[in-house]
Amino acid sequence: ILNVEQSPQSLHVQEGDSTNFTCSFPSSNFYALHWYRWETAKSPEALFVMTLNGDEKKKGRISATLNTKEGYSYLYIKGSQPEDSATYLCAFISDSWGKLQFGAGTQVVVTP
Amino acid sequence: NAGVTQTPKFQVLKTGQSMTLQCAQDMNHEYMSWYRQDPGMGLRLIHYSVGAGITDQGEVPNGYNVSRSTTEDFPLRLLSAAPSQTSVYFCASRSRAGSYSNQPQHFGDGTRLSIL
């Protein structure tokens, strides 16, 4: 049973369109929420580390928001490009040792 | 610019065999961990270490052993391989600067392990 849920499991986006998807986590014992981008045949790479309720982070066309009171984070991709195709993982930390609990990921496919 | 290095990249074992997956990092990171990745399950934590000489169990530790004799190395041992351990294994590390929670994790390229 995954405490961290990501939805949808997958989505197809036309090049140029914007999209967003969700990471849900328990609202108690919150320490941090991480987002990682995982391209096929590569290893996951860190996108954002979010620690405060209301945090908003941005890297290029990708941004993320955090609501720790209700237990969710959104990841947004603006003007999707084929190179944005990847699986996006979120991971929740609920203890001081920093153990990451990963969701199963949202697979994004951007078609030209 | 090595980062986290895992060896081997691929391995096929027979049931009952033992082997060690190697992981080394050159970033002087205190925190190291091992995950397995199975379809639909996300990355699941096997064991982790917060420094040399300190290890602890994660979510799915059974059948695996770890040790951390140096900051750089964190090998994962399969004691007696079983088909259920067929998976892709990732080693990761991160700094403790500030706290364990707010540092991004760096992953190795993974080891694809098949147990026949």
Chai-1 contact restraints between the chains, C-beta under 6 A:
chainA,res_idxA,chainB,res_idxB,connection_type,confidence,min_distance_angstrom,max_distance_angstrom,comment,restraint_id
A,Y31,B,S101,contact,1.0,0.0,6.0,A-B,restraint_1
A,A32,B,S101,contact,1.0,0.0,6.0,A-B,restraint_2
A,A32,B,N102,contact,1.0,0.0,6.0,A-B,restraint_3
A,S43,B,F107,contact,1.0,0.0,6.0,A-B,restraint_4
A,S43,B,D109,contact,1.0,0.0,6.0,A-B,restraint_5
A,P44,B,F107,contact,1.0,0.0,6.0,A-B,restraint_6
A,A46,B,P104,contact,1.0,0.0,6.0,A-B,restraint_7
A,V49,B,N102,contact,1.0,0.0,6.0,A-B,restraint_8
A,V49,B,P104,contact,1.0,0.0,6.0,A-B,restraint_9
A,T51,B,N102,contact,1.0,0.0,6.0,A-B,restraint_10
A,I93,B,S101,contact,1.0,0.0,6.0,A-B,restraint_11
A,G98,B,Y100,contact,1.0,0.0,6.0,A-B,restraint_12
A,G98,B,S101,contact,1.0,0.0,6.0,A-B,restraint_13
A,F102,B,G42,contact,1.0,0.0,6.0,A-B,restraint_14
A,F102,B,L43,contact,1.0,0.0,6.0,A-B,restraint_15
A,G103,B,G42,contact,1.0,0.0,6.0,A-B,restraint_16
A,A104,B,G40,contact,1.0,0.0,6.0,A-B,restraint_17
A,A104,B,G42,contact,1.0,0.0,6.0,A-B,restraint_18
